[in-house]
Amino acid sequence: MSSFTQTLDAAWQRTGSLLCVGLDPEPAKFPAAFAGRADAIFAFCRDIVDATAPYACAFKPQIAYFAAFRAEDQLEQLIAHIHARHPGLPVILDAKRGDIGSTAEQYAREAFDRYRADAVTVNPYMGFDSIEPYLEHAGKGVIVLCRTSNPGGSDLQFLETGGKPLYQVVAQLAAQKWNASGELGLVVGATFPKEIETVRGIVGEMPLLIPGIGAQGGDVEATVRAGRNAAGTGMLINSSRAIIYAGKGDDFAAAAARAAEDTRDRINAFR
């Protein structure tokens, strides 16, 4: 069975895409045809996945958008659908978990045993023992928050420690001490291309999950030039709302496909 990084490498090569499609379902934004359906969240996301899969290297469901609507069962169903219909496209569960080891063990079971995600996002604020339980799941990816795309990220991530901003310390720890499994990656926002370049220099070939090119306005060219590795890959460049809500009518899936194709092509223009 392939590990997360092996699956991701193969997906980059096979699809020719660095686009990760984020799945942030908000029923109020769904086309009218989904109104009143008990399975609306699954059905909407399934149609988005099937339409955009030809242009993506991965999918990233955000767990809060499912849990808030008591739709965790639909999230399980969705991930099972991705694995069955689009094998070889990894699923990253965006949960940003961060808690003590015994609790992290349960969060890891949730992500990998219940939801069958290929990778999960985690918060490193509580240190390595809060990350280690995820690494004990062989072949599963763990993607650590490093330099996030939100404006408030600088409140902590730019604090100096040992003469370096904290985000650089996180990158060094992830690359040099924490990555015994070889399955670690980092989250670095597209809104900060200079920091992407700095992190790439610290971590070498590690995969970077890069949100922020869509609704948050990150620059695609600057992101790609800063974050690509020696092979011209190394990135999961995420776009969520700009793709899944590209259309509001009955042609919403086709509109999402067009937006995904366009985003993939814009990314590839600078590889």
N, C-alpha and C positions, 0 to 999 in steps of 0.2 A: 504494500500500500504506500503510495507516494506521500511525502510530507507536505506541509503547507508551502515551504519555499520551493520544493521541486514542482509542485502543481502550479505555483505562480510562475516560475521560470518557463514551464511548458506552455502556459497560457499566453505569456508575452510573445513567445516565438510563434505559436500557432495562430493567434488572432491578429498579430501585428498591431495590437492596441495597448495603450497604457491607461485607458479610461476605466475607472471604477464607478459604477452607477449606484448612487445612494438611494435607499428606499425609506422615505420619511412620509408615510401615508397620513394624510389629514382628511377624514371623510367629508368635511365641509368644502373641500376643494375638488371632490370627485365629480365626474360628469353625472348628470341627472339619472342616467340609467342604473346607477348603483344605489340610489336612494331606497332605504327600507330593507336592503338585503342583509341578512344576518352574517353573510360571508363577504361583505363588501370589501374589507381591507385585503383579504387574501385574493379575491378576484381581481381587484384593481392592480395590486402588485404583481400578480401572475401575468396579467396582460402586458404590463410594463416590461417585466423580465423577458418574456417571449419576444417582444418587439425589439428590445435593445441588445439582447444577447449577442447578435452577430458583430456588434461594435465594441464590446466590453471585454476586459480581462478579468473582472471580478464584480461582485455585488456586495453592498454594505447596508444591510437593514439596521436601522436605529431602534433599539429595543423600546425606548420610551414611547415611541409613536404607536407601538402595539399594546404595551402594558396599560397605557392611559385609557384605552378603550376596551380593556379586558379581552384583548385579542391575542394573548400569548399562544393559544392553540392554533390560531391562523398563522402566526410566525413559524411555528413548528411545521405546519403544512406547507408554507411557502419555501422554507429551506429544503424540505424534502423534495418539493417540485423542482427546485433549481438543480439539486443533485441528480434527479432522475432524468430531467429533460435537457439539461445543459452540463453534462459531466465534464469535469476539467476546468470549470470556472469556479474559483474558490469563493466562499462566502465568509465575509468578515462581520462578526456580530459587534456592532458599535455600542458598547455598554459602559466604557470608561470606568470599570470597577476599580476600587482601591480600598482594601480593608485588611485587618490582621489575618495571619496565616490560616487559622481555623475557619474563618468566614470565607476567605479567598478560596479555600478548598471547595466550598459549596458553590460559590460563584463559578468556579471552573467546571464543576459537574453540570451546572445549569447550561453553560455555554456549549460544552463539548459533548456531554452525554444526552441532555434533554434536547437541545436545539440542533446538535450535530453541526455546529459551525466549524469552519476550518481554522479560524483565527478569531481573537477577541481583542478589543482595545482595553488597556488598563492604565490606571493613574499611579505614577511611581512615588507619590508624595510620602507614603509610609515605608518606603525602602524595599530592599530585595526580598525580605521574608514575606511581603505581601504580593510579590510577583512569582515567587518560586513555585507555589502550588499549580499554577497554570503550566509551567514548564515540565511538570511531571506527567503531563498528558502527551505521550510520544507522538511526534509528528504534527502537533498543533502549533499554530502561530500565536505569538503574543506581541501586540503592537503597542508600544509605550508612548504615552503623551510626552512630547519634548518641547516643541515651540508651536503653540497652538495659534489658530488663525483669528481668534477673537481679540478685540482691542484690549480687554482686561488681562490677557495672558501676560503682558509685560509687568503687571503688578508684582509677580513672583519670579517669573522666568528670566528676568533681566537683573535680579538681585545678584550682587557679586559674592562669590564664595571661593576662597583660594585664588583670588585675582581673576576669576572667570565668571561670566554670567551663568546662572544656575542651569539654563537649558543646555549649555555646552558640557557641564558636569554630568548631566543626565545622559547625554549622547556618549560621553566617554565611558561611563559606567556600563551602559547598555552594550557597547561594542567590545569592551575589554574585560569586564568582570561577569556580567550577567548572562552573556549569550552562549552558555555552555551547550545548549541544545542546538544552536545554529538556526533557531526558528524565530528570533526576535526581529522586530521592525520598529520604526519610530514614526510618530505623527509630527509632521512639520507643515505649517500652513502656507498656502500659496500667496498669502498677503505679505509674506516676508521673504522674498527671494534671496536676499543677501544671507539670511540665516540658513536657508536651505543649502546654499553653497558651503557655508561653514560646517553644517552638520554632515554633508556628504564628505567633506574632507576629513572629518573625524572618524566616521563609521565605515568608510570604504564601500563595499558592495551591498551592505544591508538594505533591504527594501524600505522605502519611505512611502507612507500613506499621506497624501497631500490634499487636504480639503481646501476649498476657498476660491476655486476658479469660476464658479457659476454666480450664484446670487451675491456672494461676498466680494466679487469683483477682482480676484487675483489675476495677474497678467500671465497668460499662457506661455508666451515666448520666454519671459524671464524665468518662469517656473521650470520649464523643460531644460533650458540651458544651465540652470543652477543645480538641478537635481538628478540629471541622468548619470548613469554609471558608465564604465568603460564600454559596455555592450550597447549603450543607447537605450537601456531599459532601467530597471531599479526603482520605478515609481508606480504607485497606484494613484492616479490623479482623479480625485473624486468630484463628481457633480451630482447633486440631488435634485433640488427644486427646479433648476433651469431645464432639466430633462423631463422629470416625471410630470410636471405641470406645464409642459410646452403647449399642450392643446387642452381645450376645455369641453369640446363637443364629442360626438360619437367617434371622431377620428383621433382621439387622444393618444392611442397606442402608436398610430402611424406618425403623429407629430413628435412623440417621444423618440421614435426610431430615427427620424430626421435630425432631431437635436443631438442624439447620441452620435450619429454618423458624422455630423458637422464638428462636434467636439473632438471626436477621435482624429479627424483629419486635421484640425487646427493644431492639436498636440503633435501629430506626426510631422507636420510641416517644419518643426524645429528640432527633430531628433537627429 
